[in-house]
Amino acid sequence: MNTAYEMNDNGMNEEMAAEHTNEAHEEANNYETTNEETENMNSHEEYEAHEEETFSEDQSDSSPEGKQMTTDDLVETINDVYENGLGSAKMTIGTLVFTHCYGGDAEKARSKSPKKETSYKDVCDHKKLKMDAKELGRCVRAAVQRVEFEKENVECPDLSFHALLEIAKLPEKEDRLTLGRKAHEENLKVREIRKWVDDWKKAEAAKAISKDEAFKLLKQLKGVLTNEKLRTFLSNEDRLQSDLESEHRIELSKIANLMARQMEEWSPMLDNTRKTITKIEFASEEMAA
């Protein structure tokens, strides 16, 4: 009995020892695994911390003098990203219309002749067209400008839709080419290009008009204001309704509105011109009045 008991006891002791040994190995393995995972986790956290620090340094380096981006700069950046996305689609549309309606001919597209290609007008007037006709025209102008640059070997791959649109406002080809090269070489932003165009317009307006040009324009103005046939036509409601199409009436309304506002400014100026000349010729304040 004692021998059997001792044997069983010894067997159980051996089994228990084996189990303890296995458990010890498992715990050791688990411990090593846990340590490895902890080390990996620490390494990953260190990596993320390093990346975050690097990103912060990059952001700091990218801003002027290491300062935070201003609200104006941030908004402009947002607008650039937004407009560039839309601009890509608009360039595609503009190129499509330019190629289909004008055969890729920039001169035809820029022409202000009333006999321009009817296919473009048909597109603008189409009842299923979802895009506003004015916006479609902007798309075409930008596409035309890009084609002009490409034909004249002016590098423009980095010029956005709105940059091309601003440059297209210049009436003279040489001025457009000059600004296109400048914009590419100096990496000008849209607002800088717009300022350049505005400054150019102001400089042109400031140039003195010759006396011949002045008299020519004044005679044209006099011809309009003293033309009784034109006055009668504009005063006749029945003719405005029967002789004109809706689109022509709308265009005439815009012209009349512009001229009326301009005449409000011109009337006192012309009166002052009359007084000034009278004073010069007769050296008399009384006669000028």
Secondary structure, DSSP 8 states (H G I E B T S, - for coil): -HHHHHHHHHHHHHHHHHHHHHHHHHHHHHHHHHHHHHHHHHHHHHHHHHHHHHHHHHHHHHSGGG----HHHHHHHHHHHHHHHHHHHHHHHHHHHHHHHHTT-HHHHH---TT--HHHHHHHH-TT--S-HHHHHHHHHHHHHHHHHHHTT---TT--HHHHHHHTT-SSHHHHHHHHHHHHHTT--HHHHHHHHHHHHHHHHHS---HHHHHHHHHHHHHHHT-HHHHHHHH-HHHHHHTS-HHHHHHHHHHHHHHHHHHHHHHHHHHHHHHHHHHHHH--HHHH-
